[in-house]
Amino acid sequence: MSNYILECQALSKVYHDATAKIEVLNDINLQVLSSELIAIVGNSGSGKSTLLHLLGGLDKPTHGKVLLSGKNIAEVTENERCRLRNRYLGFVYQFHHLLPEFTALENVCMPLLIANIEPDIAAGKAERLLDMVGLKNRLTHKIGELSGGERQRVAIARALVAEPACVLADEPTGNLDTKNAEMVFQLFIGLQKTLQTSVVMVTHDMRIAEQADRVLLLKDGKLCPFTTD
């Protein structure tokens, strides 16, 4: 059994079009420790989102492998891959991807209901998480009735409600103004520390990245420690 929550080994991703081969990621190795917060920075188009998709089993690498809780997610069935994702991973995106026809509480309940948790228990856990992100009085509001910052707090609560081993966050504050971005991020890392969840976060905001345990730079298909030199 691996000592790492999430790990990739010699991970590469190559796309082909009619005239060229585009190497987005080249021989990347990454190990994520329990409760660790990792920020990944890099220029637009450097492959940061592609890397998160591979780590989450949402895309397949050209070479290399991704290990989730010690299991190679490319070597299991699609049903098993979905089960592993539901059990061990949470996802937060720049755009919240919440279900507009449901309330904040119902959206946060979804991962638990998918995991066959009893509805009353799911609702109790969801309400607790929404309270922790300051939305106790917004439980029954539809998504369209919430502000941008409130929607992203609902998305964070949804990602964490099942207490995953790791959350993959793709520009989680990128769609917010500076004040809301900092507030949402502080709520995020507060929950991360309380629940002892690991986070791999892509961000363009260096003020946020610098609060991580590790900051890594993705450049020219390679992942390396970020330095200010």
C-alpha positions as a printed Julia matrix, in Angstrom:
229×3 Matrix{Float64}:
   0.0    0.0     0.0
   1.34   3.43   -0.96
   2.19   5.97    1.75
   0.78   8.69   -0.49
  -2.84   9.76   -0.88
  -2.3   10.47   -4.57
   0.72   9.87   -6.76
   1.72  10.03  -10.39
   4.76   8.4   -11.93
   6.41   9.41  -15.23
   3.13  10.97  -16.34
   3.0   12.25  -19.91
   0.23  13.54  -22.14
   0.56  14.02  -25.9
  -2.13  15.29  -28.24
  -2.06  14.78  -32.0
  -3.68  16.9   -34.66
  -3.49  16.66  -38.43
  -0.04  18.19  -38.68
   1.7   18.04  -35.3
   2.3   16.24  -32.05
   1.72  18.46  -29.0
   3.45  17.31  -25.82
   1.58  18.93  -22.93
   3.07  16.98  -20.0
   6.4   15.19  -19.99
   7.52  12.64  -17.41
   5.89  14.23  -14.36
   6.28  12.74  -10.89
   4.21  13.97   -7.95
   3.49  12.58   -4.5
   0.74  14.03   -2.3
   1.02  13.49    1.44
  -1.87  13.3     3.88
  -3.29  16.76    4.79
  -0.88  18.5     2.39
  -1.86  21.6     0.41
  -0.03  21.86   -2.91
  -0.39  24.81   -5.27
   0.48  24.44   -8.95
   1.2   27.6   -10.92
   2.15  28.23  -14.53
   1.27  30.23  -17.61
  -2.08  29.85  -19.31
  -1.96  26.82  -21.59
   0.9   25.18  -19.69
  -1.19  22.07  -18.95
  -2.26  22.68  -15.36
  -5.89  21.68  -15.92
  -4.78  18.7   -18.01
  -2.67  17.52  -15.08
  -5.62  17.78  -12.69
  -7.85  15.85  -15.11
  -5.27  13.07  -15.25
  -4.85  13.0   -11.47
  -8.63  12.76  -11.09
  -8.99   9.94  -13.6
 -11.06  12.17  -15.89
  -8.59  11.65  -18.74
  -6.02   8.97  -19.56
  -2.28   9.62  -19.8
  -0.27   8.83  -22.9
   2.42   7.32  -20.67
   2.9    6.82  -16.95
   0.4    6.11  -14.24
  -1.71   7.68  -11.52
  -2.06   5.91   -8.18
  -5.06   6.75   -6.0
  -4.82   5.17   -2.58
  -2.17   2.88   -4.09
  -4.31   1.72   -7.04
  -3.45   2.44  -10.65
  -6.67   4.09  -11.83
  -5.97   3.22  -15.49
  -6.0   -0.49  -14.72
  -9.43  -0.75  -13.09
 -12.89  -0.87  -14.64
 -14.83   2.33  -15.24
 -17.18   1.42  -12.37
 -14.24   0.89  -10.03
 -12.65   4.15  -11.19
 -15.89   6.0   -10.41
 -16.03   4.32   -7.02
 -12.46   5.35   -6.22
 -13.15   8.94   -7.27
 -16.31   9.11   -5.18
 -14.57   7.66   -2.15
 -11.21   9.42   -2.23
 -11.54  12.62   -4.3
 -13.43  15.88   -4.25
 -13.43  18.43   -7.08
 -13.72  22.23   -7.08
 -13.72  24.2   -10.33
 -13.43  27.86  -11.29
 -17.07  27.74  -12.37
 -19.02  26.0    -9.64
 -20.95  23.42  -11.76
 -23.76  23.35   -9.23
 -27.21  22.09  -10.21
 -29.44  25.2   -10.56
 -32.72  23.37  -10.05
 -31.67  22.29   -6.55
 -31.08  24.2    -3.31
 -27.69  24.75   -1.7
 -28.43  21.95    0.77
 -29.51  19.53   -1.96
 -26.39  20.26   -4.01
 -24.11  19.53   -1.07
 -26.03  16.33   -0.29
 -25.42  14.9    -3.79
 -22.06  13.15   -3.22
 -23.42  11.43   -0.11
 -26.62  10.31   -1.8
 -24.58   8.91   -4.71
 -22.6    6.95   -2.1
 -25.93   5.53   -0.77
 -25.83   7.46    2.5
 -29.25   7.73    4.15
 -30.93  11.03    3.16
 -31.35  12.22    6.77
 -27.68  11.58    7.53
 -26.62  13.21    4.25
 -28.7   16.3     5.01
 -27.22  16.57    8.48
 -23.64  16.44    7.2
 -24.41  18.87    4.37
 -26.01  21.34    6.77
 -22.97  21.15    9.03
 -20.6   21.92    6.15
 -22.74  24.8     4.9
 -22.79  26.21    8.42
 -18.98  26.0     8.5
 -18.75  28.08    5.31
 -21.17  30.69    6.65
 -24.27  29.67    4.73
 -26.5   28.4     7.52
 -29.21  30.86    6.49
 -29.03  29.98    2.79
 -29.75  26.25    2.92
 -33.03  26.37    1.01
 -31.98  28.97   -1.56
 -31.68  27.89   -5.18
 -28.29  28.44   -6.8
 -29.59  31.36   -8.88
 -30.46  33.18   -5.65
 -26.86  33.09   -4.37
 -23.98  35.45   -5.08
 -20.83  34.28   -6.87
 -18.93  33.93   -3.61
 -21.79  32.04   -2.0
 -22.0   29.65   -4.94
 -18.31  28.87   -4.69
 -18.67  28.24   -0.95
 -21.47  25.76   -1.75
 -19.15  24.09   -4.28
 -16.4   23.8    -1.67
 -18.83  22.33    0.87
 -19.97  19.82   -1.77
 -16.37  18.81   -2.51
 -15.61  18.25    1.17
 -18.87  16.82    2.52
 -17.83  13.2     1.94
 -14.5   13.91    3.66
 -12.37  12.82    0.69
  -8.7   12.03    1.1
  -7.84  14.68   -1.5
  -9.52  17.61   -3.24
  -8.47  18.66   -6.75
  -9.17  22.37   -7.17
  -8.9   24.09  -10.56
  -8.72  27.88  -10.06
 -11.22  27.7    -7.17
 -11.2   31.49   -6.71
 -10.47  32.49  -10.31
 -14.0   33.73  -11.0
 -14.18  35.96   -7.91
 -13.07  39.49   -7.12
 -10.05  39.92   -4.85
 -12.02  40.34   -1.6
 -14.27  37.33   -2.23
 -11.35  35.25   -3.49
  -9.41  35.71   -0.26
 -12.48  35.06    1.91
 -13.44  31.9     0.02
  -9.87  30.63    0.05
  -9.52  31.15    3.82
 -12.76  29.2     4.35
 -11.41  26.51    2.03
  -8.1   26.05    3.84
  -9.85  26.26    7.21
 -12.04  23.31    6.22
  -9.05  21.52    4.7
  -7.17  21.71    7.99
 -10.22  20.79   10.09
 -10.98  17.72    7.96
  -7.27  16.95    7.33
  -7.89  16.66    3.6
  -5.09  16.94    1.06
  -5.5   19.53   -1.69
  -3.87  19.89   -5.1
  -4.82  23.33   -6.34
  -4.17  25.07   -9.65
  -4.13  28.84   -9.29
  -2.84  31.95  -11.07
  -3.03  33.99   -7.84
   0.4   34.01   -6.2
  -0.98  35.5    -3.0
  -3.06  32.38   -2.61
  -0.38  29.99   -3.88
   2.14  31.26   -1.32
  -0.11  30.04    1.52
   0.29  26.42    0.38
   2.67  23.9     1.93
   4.37  23.52   -1.46
   4.27  25.61   -4.62
   5.14  23.85   -7.88
   5.66  25.39  -11.32
   4.44  23.68  -14.48
   6.56  24.88  -17.4
   7.47  23.27  -20.72
   5.68  20.09  -19.68
   7.75  19.7   -16.51
   6.81  20.12  -12.85
   9.4   21.66  -10.55
   9.58  23.63   -7.27
   8.61  27.27   -7.75
  11.27  29.84   -6.92
  11.23  33.63   -7.08
  14.73  33.78   -8.57
